[in-house]
Amino acid sequence: MKIAGISRGHNASVCLINDGKVEFYIEEERLTRSKYDGAPFKGLLFLKEYTKKVDYIAVAHTYTFEPPLDWTQEDLYMGFARKIGLIKNKDQYFKMGDRHHELHAALAFYNSGFDSAAALIVDGAGTFIQLGEGITGYEFESIFKASYPNNFLPIYKHIGVKGWDRENSKQKGPQGEELFFTNHPGIAKTYEAATNYCNFHVLEAGKTMGLSALGKENKKIPQLFNKENLSNKDFFIPDFPNGAILNKKKFKWLETNDKKELEKNRQDIAYAVQKETEKQMCFLIDKAFDLTGEKNIVISGGYALNCVANYKYLEHLNNKKNLYIEPISHDGGTSLGAAKRLWYQLAKKTEKKPIKNLYLGPSYKSEKYGNLLKGRKVENTDERKISEIIEKKNIVAIFQGSSEAGPRALGNRSLLFDPRVKNGKDLVNKVKKREWFRPFAGTILEEDVNDWFDLRKMEQTPFMMYAVNCKPNIKEKIPAIIHFDNTCRIQTINKEQNENFYNLIKAFKVRTKIPILFNTSLNLAGEPLVETLEDALNLLDNSKVEYLYLPEIKKLIIK
């Protein structure tokens, strides 16, 4: 049974599930080269290269309504899929616009390998819920009780609503769930408000997370959440559905012409919102366990990409419960959630298929690379030669196999550097045209990780979902990847997960006694992750990166 999944909205994506197995996943931005792009038409056309037809299409979004395509009364994606021959009729088309948080939960649960679990979903605004004439509610935080084959029982929902007489009230939903209606911005929206204040795009919360390490407690900042765990509306002014803004009229110190003071204010706001939202998440984690009686929890939604907070949960749980955090937790992952949920529903299977790697992008035939390399300086190479080039303080791009799903580069579309270089962070940030304070990740041989980092009893962290503490005296050895707060967003790697990347780090360890490489995404600031070899060559031509390594064909392209 072939099922295509479609995610609309920002970070739009398309995937193909064949008998429960993911055959490929692609975000629209990778094909259009436009960050956060929506409307995955290129993705659907790309899907045709994998299969002429599918049995079903599952569509994820945040609302159920959209205008018909034309006189046929088909909606946009059904009409497009029919016209390019993927499906024949509406019986093959499933709209899941009213299940946004449930689809986040589905992907996380199916990927976790748990038999059952509590699912905690926290993002900006999930499903848009029509509550009455001209009144819309927005999912902020949800808790589900998840089990096979496709049971996602809602237990709790915090729903943001404006201008309704039942604000700040609790009532029972249709499945007995607790519905908490408030006009207070949710956890993710408070983070977005701080991100906006820090002069970043609201979808660039990762920058705020990085900046938070430079901040300190500031007595001018009021309490961000009250005793009922609701955000402070005096400080965070609600702006439904698109978020919240900081109240600069009341808190006049937020605006200043003094650049140094403004920079300090932004750092302190980032610090405060990071610390306070972490506390709110720990409260919700406890609530999820209490309400479901489960011993396992999965976390997804946009806030789950906060790898600093993710590490705090490990300390909070103290190994008393089992935790899985979904790496494709942004909205792009809901295409996979929709397709997987539909497959389990129709196939009525209970077989667990835990995720093994994130190399889910389209595959490209390396034998076709030759034409693209004509006229370029190309040398035969191997991991030993590449490790030598990196040791000489050169940035090396690596391109191989299927691209990574989600926002993290995991060795198939990465820029690599020597983590020992003291000013390495500044050098690479300059090459990538990024802000000076932003941290970088590292990839370490799995067998060596406990000598360098404190994983809080995790055996591995293959998807870069945690910013972990480094062990004593480690920062001096690898300063380029240790952030101001003594943490590093780390990826562990073993030979089974990515043999070429593993062998390269192994070769670097032989040369330097350091089992780690500085690893950042293969892109420049403001651009999506590289998808094709053409994209990688374009980056080479338009940046100060001078080396591109193609391990599948053992070639090195030199600028």
Long-range contacts (C-beta under 8 A, 24 or more apart in sequence): 1-55, 1-56, 1-343, 1-346, 1-347, 2-51, 2-53, 2-54, 2-55, 2-56, 3-54, 3-55, 3-56, 3-57, 3-58, 3-339, 3-342, 3-343, 4-44, 4-47, 4-54, 4-56, 4-57, 4-58, 4-81, 4-86, 4-339, 5-57, 5-58, 5-59, 5-60, 5-334, 5-335, 5-336, 5-337, 5-338, 5-339, 5-340, 5-342, 6-40, 6-43, 6-44, 6-57, 6-58, 6-59, 6-60, 6-77, 6-335, 6-338, 7-40, 7-60, 7-61, 7-331, 7-332, 7-333, 7-334, 7-335, 7-338, 8-38, 8-39, 8-40, 8-59, 8-60, 8-61, 8-77, 9-38, 9-61, 9-62, 9-331, 10-36, 10-37, 10-38, 10-203, 10-331, 11-36, 11-38, 11-330, 11-331, 11-332, 12-37, 12-38, 12-39, 12-40, 12-43, 12-332, 13-40, 13-43, 13-332, 13-333, 13-335, 13-336, 14-40, 14-43, 14-44, 14-46, 14-47, 14-335, 15-335, 15-336, 15-339, 15-360, 16-47, 16-50, 16-51, 16-54, 16-339, 17-336, 17-339, 17-340, 17-343, 19-343, 19-347, 20-340, 20-343, 20-344, 20-347, 20-349, 20-351, 20-353, 21-353, 22-336, 22-360, 23-50, 24-50, 24-360, 24-361, 24-362, 24-363, 24-402, 25-328, 25-335, 25-336, 25-360, 25-361, 25-405, 26-361, 26-362, 26-403, 26-531, 27-332, 27-405, 27-528, 29-528, 30-361, 30-403, 30-528, 30-529, 30-531, 31-531, 33-527, 33-528, 33-535, 34-528, 35-526, 35-527, 35-528, 36-203, 40-335, 41-80, 44-77, 44-80, 44-81, 44-84, 44-86, 45-84, 46-362, 47-86, 48-84, 48-85, 48-86, 49-362, 50-362, 51-86, 52-85, 53-85, 53-86, 53-87, 54-86, 54-87, 54-92, 55-92, 56-87, 56-92, 56-93, 56-94, 56-342, 56-346, 57-81, 57-86, 57-87, 57-92, 57-93, 57-94, 58-94, 58-96, 58-335, 58-338, 58-339, 58-341, 58-342, 59-93, 59-94, 59-95, 59-96, 59-97, 59-338, 60-96, 60-97, 60-99, 60-100, 60-103, 60-334, 60-335, 60-337, 60-338, 61-95, 61-96, 61-97, 61-100, 62-97, 62-100, 62-125, 62-126, 62-127, 62-128, 63-97, 63-98, 63-127, 63-128, 64-95, 64-97, 64-98, 65-97, 94-338, 94-342, 96-338, 96-341, 97-127, 98-127, 98-129, 99-127, 99-338, 100-126, 100-127, 100-139, 100-334, 101-126, 101-127, 101-139, 101-142, 101-144, 101-157, 101-301, 102-142, 102-144, 102-152, 102-154, 102-337, 102-341, 103-334, 103-337, 103-338, 103-341, 104-300, 104-301, 104-326, 104-329, 104-333, 104-334, 104-337, 105-142, 105-144, 105-146, 105-152, 105-298, 105-300, 105-337, 106-146, 106-150, 106-152, 106-337, 106-338, 106-340, 106-341, 107-300, 107-326, 107-328, 107-333, 107-334, 107-336, 107-337, 107-340, 108-298, 108-299, 108-300, 108-324, 108-325, 108-326, 108-329, 108-337, 109-146, 109-152, 109-298, 110-337, 110-340, 110-341, 110-344, 110-352, 110-353, 111-324, 111-326, 111-354, 111-355, 112-296, 112-298, 112-324, 112-326, 112-354, 113-324, 113-352, 113-354, 113-355, 114-146, 114-296, 114-298, 114-322, 114-324, 115-147, 115-148, 115-296, 115-352, 116-145, 116-146, 116-147, 116-148, 116-294, 116-296, 117-146, 117-147, 117-294, 117-296, 117-297, 117-298, 117-322, 117-324, 118-143, 118-144, 118-145, 118-146, 118-155, 118-288, 118-289, 118-291, 118-292, 118-294, 118-296, 118-297, 118-298, 119-143, 119-144, 119-145, 119-146, 119-152, 119-288, 119-297, 119-298, 119-299, 119-300, 120-284, 120-285, 120-288, 120-297, 120-298, 120-299, 120-300, 121-299, 121-300, 121-301, 122-186, 122-187, 122-188, 122-281, 122-284, 122-299, 122-301, 122-302, 122-303, 122-304, 123-188, 123-301, 123-302, 123-303, 123-331, 124-186, 124-188, 124-189, 124-192, 124-202, 124-243, 124-302, 125-160, 125-186, 125-189, 125-240, 125-241, 125-242, 125-243, 126-301, 128-241, 129-159, 131-161, 131-164, 132-164, 135-161, 135-163, 135-164, 136-161, 136-240, 136-241, 137-161, 137-181, 138-240, 138-241, 140-185, 140-186, 140-187, 140-188, 140-189, 141-186, 141-187, 141-284, 143-284, 143-287, 143-288, 143-291, 143-292, 145-291, 145-292, 145-294, 146-298, 148-344, 148-349, 148-350, 148-352, 149-344, 149-345, 149-347, 149-348, 149-349, 149-350, 150-341, 150-344, 150-345, 152-341, 153-177, 155-288, 155-291, 155-292, 156-180, 156-287, 156-288, 156-291, 158-182, 158-186, 160-184, 160-185, 160-186, 160-189, 160-238, 160-240, 160-241, 161-240, 162-238, 162-240, 178-291, 182-230, 183-233, 183-238, 184-230, 184-231, 184-233, 184-236, 184-238, 185-231, 185-233, 185-236, 185-238, 185-243, 185-244, 186-231, 187-231, 187-277, 187-280, 187-281, 187-284, 187-303, 188-301, 188-302, 188-303, 189-231, 189-236, 189-238, 189-243, 189-244, 190-224, 190-231, 190-236, 190-244, 190-273, 190-276, 190-277, 191-273, 191-277, 191-303, 191-306, 192-243, 192-244, 193-236, 193-243, 193-244, 193-245, 193-246, 193-273, 194-246, 194-269, 194-270, 194-272, 194-273, 196-243, 196-245, 196-246, 197-245, 197-246, 197-254, 197-266, 197-269, 198-266, 198-269, 198-270, 199-266, 202-242, 202-243, 205-302, 205-305, 205-306, 206-305, 206-407, 207-435, 207-438, 208-270, 208-273, 208-274, 209-270, 209-274, 209-306, 209-307, 209-308, 210-435, 210-437, 210-438, 210-439, 210-483, 211-266, 211-267, 211-270, 211-437, 212-267, 212-270, 212-271, 212-273, 212-274, 212-275, 212-308, 213-271, 213-437, 213-439, 213-483, 213-484, 213-485, 213-487, 214-267, 214-270, 214-271, 214-437, 214-484, 215-267, 215-268, 215-269, 215-270, 215-271, 215-272, 215-274, 216-267, 216-268, 216-271, 217-268, 217-271, 217-272, 218-265, 218-268, 218-269, 218-271, 218-272, 220-251, 220-253, 221-268, 221-269, 221-272, 222-251, 224-272, 224-273, 224-276, 225-276, 225-279, 225-280, 229-280, 229-283, 274-306, 274-308, 274-309, 277-303, 277-306, 277-309, 278-308, 278-309, 278-312, 281-309, 281-312, 281-313, 282-312, 282-313, 282-316, 285-313, 285-316, 285-317, 289-321, 295-321, 295-322, 296-321, 296-322, 296-323, 296-324, 297-321, 297-322, 297-323, 297-324, 298-323, 298-324, 298-325, 298-326, 299-323, 299-324, 299-325, 299-326, 299-329, 300-325, 300-326, 300-329, 300-333, 301-329, 302-329, 302-330, 302-331, 304-329, 304-465, 305-329, 305-330, 305-407, 307-464, 307-465, 307-466, 307-467, 307-489, 308-467, 308-487, 310-465, 310-466, 310-467, 311-456, 311-466, 311-467, 311-468, 311-469, 311-487, 314-456, 314-457, 314-458, 314-466, 315-456, 319-456, 319-457, 325-465, 327-355, 327-358, 327-405, 327-406, 327-408, 327-463, 327-464, 327-465, 328-358, 328-405, 328-406, 329-406, 330-406, 330-407, 332-405, 332-406, 333-405, 333-406, 336-405, 356-497, 357-410, 357-462, 357-497, 357-498, 358-404, 358-405, 358-406, 358-408, 358-410, 358-463, 359-401, 359-402, 359-403, 359-404, 359-405, 359-410, 359-412, 359-498, 360-402, 360-403, 360-404, 360-405, 361-402, 361-403, 361-404, 361-405, 361-412, 361-531, 362-402, 362-403, 362-531, 363-401, 363-402, 364-402, 364-532, 364-533, 366-550, 366-552, 366-553, 369-533, 369-550, 369-553, 369-555, 372-533, 372-534, 372-537, 373-555, 373-557, 376-537, 376-557, 376-558, 377-557, 377-558, 377-559, 378-555, 378-556, 378-557, 378-558, 379-555, 379-556, 379-558, 380-554, 380-555, 380-556, 381-549, 381-554, 381-555, 381-556, 382-554, 383-500, 383-503, 383-504, 383-506, 383-507, 383-551, 384-507, 384-510, 385-556, 386-504, 386-507, 386-547, 386-549, 386-556, 387-504, 387-507, 387-508, 387-510, 387-511, 388-511, 389-547, 389-556, 390-416, 390-417, 390-418, 390-508, 390-517, 391-418, 391-508, 391-511, 391-512, 393-417, 393-418, 393-421, 394-546, 394-547, 395-427, 395-428, 395-431, 395-544, 395-545, 395-546, 395-547, 396-545, 396-547, 396-548, 396-549, 397-522, 397-536, 397-539, 397-540, 397-545, 397-547, 397-548, 397-549, 398-501, 398-504, 398-522, 398-548, 398-549, 398-551, 399-522, 399-530, 399-533, 399-536, 399-548, 399-549, 399-550, 400-500, 400-501, 400-550, 400-551, 400-552, 401-552, 403-529, 403-530, 403-531, 404-529, 406-463, 407-521, 407-529, 408-441, 408-463, 408-464, 408-491, 408-521, 409-441, 409-519, 409-520, 409-521, 409-522, 409-529, 410-443, 410-462, 410-463, 410-464, 410-491, 410-498, 410-501, 410-519, 411-443, 411-491, 411-493, 411-498, 411-500, 411-501, 411-519, 412-498, 412-501, 413-521, 413-522, 413-523, 413-529, 413-530, 413-531, 413-536, 414-443, 414-501, 414-519, 414-520, 414-521, 414-522, 415-519, 415-520, 415-521, 415-522, 415-545, 416-504, 416-517, 416-518, 416-519, 417-480, 417-517, 417-518, 417-520, 418-480, 418-512, 418-517, 418-518, 419-478, 419-479, 419-480, 419-481, 419-514, 419-516, 419-517, 419-518, 420-477, 420-478, 420-479, 420-480, 420-512, 420-514, 421-479, 421-480, 422-479, 422-480, 423-480, 424-479, 424-480, 424-481, 424-518, 425-479, 425-480, 425-481, 428-480, 428-518, 428-520, 431-543, 431-544, 431-545, 432-520, 432-523, 432-524, 432-525, 432-543, 433-524, 433-525, 433-526, 434-525, 437-484, 439-467, 439-481, 439-483, 439-484, 439-487, 439-488, 439-489, 440-480, 440-481, 440-489, 440-518, 440-519, 440-520, 441-481, 441-488, 441-489, 441-490, 441-491, 441-518, 441-519, 441-520, 442-478, 442-481, 442-488, 442-489, 442-490, 442-491, 442-516, 442-517, 442-518, 442-519, 443-490, 443-491, 443-492, 443-493, 443-501, 443-505, 443-516, 443-517, 443-519, 444-490, 444-491, 444-492, 444-493, 444-505, 444-515, 444-516, 445-492, 445-493, 445-494, 445-502, 445-505, 445-506, 445-509, 445-515, 445-516, 446-492, 446-493, 446-494, 447-494, 448-509, 448-515, 448-516, 449-490, 449-492, 452-478, 452-515, 452-516, 453-488, 453-490, 460-492, 460-494, 461-490, 461-491, 461-492, 462-491, 462-492, 462-493, 462-497, 463-491, 464-489, 464-490, 464-491, 466-490, 477-514, 478-514, 478-516, 478-518, 480-518, 481-516, 481-518, 491-519, 500-551, 500-552, 501-551, 504-551
